[in-house]
């Protein structure tokens, strides 16, 4: 199975809750290329900097560009040493391999060059470092993650493009288990995965974990592609299921990874961290046209505070 869409790795500013209109470069260029747009402790973003960034990311809105530039300056100072060139290249190579010959077209469609996409990957890895550094791995967090966690199972997972073809697989498995197993092995369909595995569709995992050893899914499992709308139909045969028991500490490493992913995907949590950095670095926006570009982060913090007070 292929990896996620290449566009899932974006520049940091795109994780924000949006709601402001894009502002043209001309609006801030009236006072010359050296006029300040954003000031912060130890650094400044000028009109000329914004023009340069816009050339690298022509498809990105001006407000988002300014967000990205601001966050990158702050997070490079705080965590730049923790994100290596090797890590960036590894993620880049993973995405490139998943797209094969379509990689160049995907980059072009998204408005990236290889160089600008690597910069985008670095921004995202920096953000992950920022978020991870603020996570508190309490027993309560571990126990909550353990409630929905299923440990690694071993199963045959086969997919078909039509429901009829998948139904035939189900019948084949029932009529001749040995032949089905042989076919599954020839297709390299044997997989080991737990509930945190992002490569296996959620619908497939949910159905698989309910199966006993040697049992086959009674009906094809339909999975819709959110990008194309097309459906695939999966058939699962459980080779070896697993009982997680009652002690969450047995899976502490796996649960820590789940907690980290959940926090990285929590917009309120992420935006709250960013808002605190904006405050610590005394970030100020000079042109009135851009005065609201960080309001979504402030709103996320206000919302979080209100919820806690209730």
C-alpha positions in Angstrom: 0.0 0.0 0.0 1.2 3.5 -0.8 1.9 6.1 1.8 -0.2 9.2 2.6 -0.6 12.0 0.1 2.5 14.1 -0.2 0.5 17.2 0.7 0.0 15.9 4.2 3.4 17.4 5.0 3.0 21.1 4.8 4.6 24.2 6.1 4.0 25.0 9.8 1.6 27.8 9.3 -1.0 25.6 7.6 -1.8 23.8 10.8 -3.5 26.9 12.1 -7.2 27.5 12.2 -7.7 29.8 9.2 -10.2 32.6 8.8 -8.5 35.6 7.4 -8.2 36.8 3.8 -4.9 36.7 1.9 -3.3 40.1 1.7 -1.3 41.2 -1.4 2.4 42.0 -1.2 1.7 45.4 -2.5 -0.1 46.3 0.7 3.1 46.1 2.8 5.6 47.4 0.2 4.6 51.1 0.3 7.5 52.0 2.7 10.3 50.2 0.8 11.9 46.8 0.8 13.7 47.4 4.1 10.6 48.3 6.1 9.7 45.9 8.9 6.6 43.7 8.8 7.2 41.4 11.8 9.5 42.1 14.7 10.5 39.7 17.4 13.2 39.2 20.0 16.5 38.9 18.1 15.1 39.0 14.6 13.0 40.9 12.0 11.0 40.1 8.9 11.2 42.8 6.3 9.3 43.4 3.0 12.3 42.1 1.0 12.3 38.8 3.0 8.6 38.3 2.2 9.2 38.9 -1.5 11.9 36.3 -1.5 9.7 33.8 0.3 6.8 34.4 -2.1 9.1 33.5 -5.0 9.8 30.1 -3.4 6.1 29.5 -2.5 4.0 31.3 -5.2 0.9 29.2 -4.4 0.9 30.1 -0.7 -1.1 33.0 0.7 0.8 36.0 2.0 -0.5 35.7 5.6 0.5 32.1 5.7 3.9 32.9 4.4 4.4 35.4 7.2 3.3 32.8 9.8 5.7 30.3 8.4 8.6 32.7 8.4 8.0 33.8 11.9 7.6 30.2 13.3 10.7 29.0 11.4 12.9 31.8 12.9 11.7 31.0 16.4 11.8 27.2 16.2 15.1 27.1 14.4 16.6 28.9 17.4 14.9 26.6 19.9 15.2 23.2 18.2 17.2 23.6 15.0 20.0 21.4 16.3 17.6 18.5 16.8 16.5 18.3 13.2 19.3 17.0 11.0 19.7 17.2 7.3 19.6 13.3 7.3 16.2 13.3 8.9 14.8 15.7 6.3 16.3 13.7 3.5 14.9 10.4 4.9 11.4 11.9 5.0 11.8 13.3 1.5 13.0 10.0 0.1 10.1 8.2 1.8 7.6 10.5 0.1 9.4 10.3 -3.2 9.4 6.5 -3.1 5.7 6.4 -2.3 4.8 8.4 -5.4 7.3 6.8 -7.8 7.2 8.3 -11.2 4.3 10.7 -10.2 6.5 12.5 -7.6 7.5 15.4 -9.9 4.0 16.0 -11.0 2.7 15.9 -7.4 5.3 18.5 -6.4 4.4 20.8 -9.3 0.7 20.5 -8.6 1.4 21.5 -5.0 3.5 24.4 -6.0 6.8 22.9 -4.7 10.3 22.4 -6.1 12.4 19.7 -4.5 14.3 22.3 -2.6 11.2 24.1 -1.3 9.6 20.8 -0.3 12.6 19.9 1.7 12.3 23.2 3.5 8.7 22.5 4.1 9.5 19.1 5.6 12.1 20.7 7.9 9.5 23.1 9.1 7.1 20.2 10.0 9.9 18.2 11.7 10.7 21.3 13.8 7.1 21.6 14.8 7.1 18.0 15.9 10.1 18.7 18.1 8.3 21.7 19.6 5.1 19.8 20.3 6.9 16.7 21.7 8.9 18.8 24.1 5.7 20.1 25.7 3.9 16.8 26.1 3.5 15.5 29.7 3.4 11.8 29.6 1.3 11.2 32.8 -0.2 7.9 33.9 -3.6 9.2 33.1 -2.5 9.9 29.5 -1.1 6.4 29.2 -4.2 4.7 30.6 -6.5 6.7 28.3 -4.4 5.6 25.2 -4.4 2.0 26.5 -8.2 1.8 26.5 -8.4 1.9 22.7 -5.0 0.3 22.0 -4.8 -3.2 20.4 -1.3 -4.8 20.3 0.4 -6.2 17.2 -1.4 -9.0 15.3 -0.4 -11.1 12.3 -2.9 -11.4 9.5 -3.4 -11.8 5.8 -4.8 -8.6 4.3 -5.9 -8.7 0.6 -7.6 -5.9 -1.3 -9.7 -6.0 -4.5 -11.1 -3.1 -6.6 -14.6 -4.7 -6.8 -16.9 -6.1 -4.1 -17.7 -9.2 -6.2 -14.0 -10.1 -6.5 -13.6 -9.6 -2.7 -16.6 -11.8 -2.0 -15.0 -14.6 -4.1 -11.9 -14.3 -1.9 -14.1 -14.8 1.1 -15.6 -17.9 -0.4 -12.2 -19.2 -1.5 -10.9 -18.8 2.1 -13.9 -20.8 3.4 -13.7 -23.6 0.8 -9.9 -24.2 0.7 -8.0 -22.5 3.6 -4.7 -23.9 2.5 -5.0 -22.6 -1.0 -6.1 -19.2 0.3 -3.1 -19.0 2.6 -0.7 -20.0 -0.2 -2.2 -17.3 -2.5 -2.0 -14.7 0.3 1.7 -15.5 0.9 2.5 -15.3 -2.9 0.9 -11.8 -2.9 3.0 -10.8 0.2 -0.3 -10.1 2.0 0.9 -11.2 5.4 1.1 -8.1 7.6 1.9 -7.3 11.3 0.2 -4.3 12.6 -1.3 -2.7 15.8 -4.0 -0.1 16.3 -1.6 2.7 15.8 -0.5 1.6 12.4 -1.4 4.4 9.9 -0.8 2.3 6.8 -3.7 0.0 7.5 -7.2 1.6 7.0 -9.1 2.1 10.2 -12.0 0.0 8.9 -9.7 -2.9 8.2 -8.1 -2.7 11.6 -11.4 -2.6 13.4 -12.7 -5.7 11.6 -9.4 -7.6 12.0 -9.1 -7.2 15.7 -12.5 -8.9 16.2 -11.3 -12.0 14.4 -10.1 -15.2 16.1 -7.0 -17.1 14.9 -7.8 -18.7 11.6 -11.0 -16.7 11.1 -11.8 -14.8 7.9 -13.8 -11.6 7.7 -17.4 -12.7 6.9 -17.9 -9.9 4.3 -15.6 -7.6 2.3 -14.5 -4.5 4.2 -15.3 -1.4 2.1 -12.8 1.5 2.4 -13.3 4.8 0.6 -10.3 6.8 -0.6 -10.9 10.3 0.8 -9.0 11.9 -2.1 -10.5 10.2 -5.1 -13.8 8.8 -3.7 -13.0 5.4 -5.1 -13.6 2.2 -3.0 -11.4 -0.7 -2.2 -12.7 -4.0 -0.7 -10.6 -5.8 1.8 -10.6 -9.4 3.0 -8.7 -10.3 6.2 -7.7 -13.6 7.7 -6.3 -13.6 11.2 -3.2 -15.6 11.6 -2.4 -14.7 15.2 -4.4 -12.2 17.3 -3.2 -10.8 20.6 -4.7 -10.2 24.0 -3.4 -6.9 25.5 -4.0 -7.9 29.1 -4.6 -5.3 31.8 -1.1 -3.8 32.4 -0.6 -0.7 30.3 3.0 -0.5 31.3 3.7 -3.5 29.0 3.1 -1.3 26.0 4.5 2.0 27.4 6.7 2.6 24.3 3.8 2.1 21.9 1.4 4.2 24.0 3.9 7.0 24.1 4.0 7.1 20.3 0.2 7.2 20.2 0.0 10.0 22.7 2.6 12.0 20.8 0.7 11.5 17.5 -2.6 12.5 19.1 -1.0 15.7 20.6 0.6 16.6 17.3 -2.8 16.4 15.6 -4.6 18.4 18.3 -4.9 21.9 16.8 -5.8 23.5 20.2 -2.8 22.0 21.9 -0.4 22.9 19.1 -1.8 26.4 18.6 -1.5 27.0 22.4 2.2 26.1 22.3 2.8 28.4 19.4 0.9 31.2 21.0 3.2 31.0 24.1 6.3 31.2 21.9 4.8 34.2 20.1 4.4 35.8 23.5 7.9 34.8 24.8 9.5 36.2 21.6 7.4 39.4 21.8 6.2 39.0 18.2 4.7 42.3 16.8 3.1 42.8 13.4 3.5 46.4 12.1 1.3 46.8 9.0 -2.4 47.0 10.0 -3.2 44.8 6.9 -1.5 41.9 8.7 -2.6 42.6 12.3 -4.8 39.5 12.6 -2.4 36.8 11.2 -1.8 35.3 14.6 -5.3 35.7 16.0 -6.2 32.0 15.4 -3.5 31.0 17.9 -4.7 33.5 20.5 -8.2 32.2 19.9 -7.2 28.6 20.5 -5.6 29.5 23.8 -8.6 31.5 24.9 -10.9 28.6 23.9 -8.8 26.2 25.8 -8.7 28.4 28.9 -12.5 28.8 28.8 -13.1 25.1 28.5 -10.8 24.4 31.6 -12.6 27.0 33.6 -15.9 25.4 32.9 
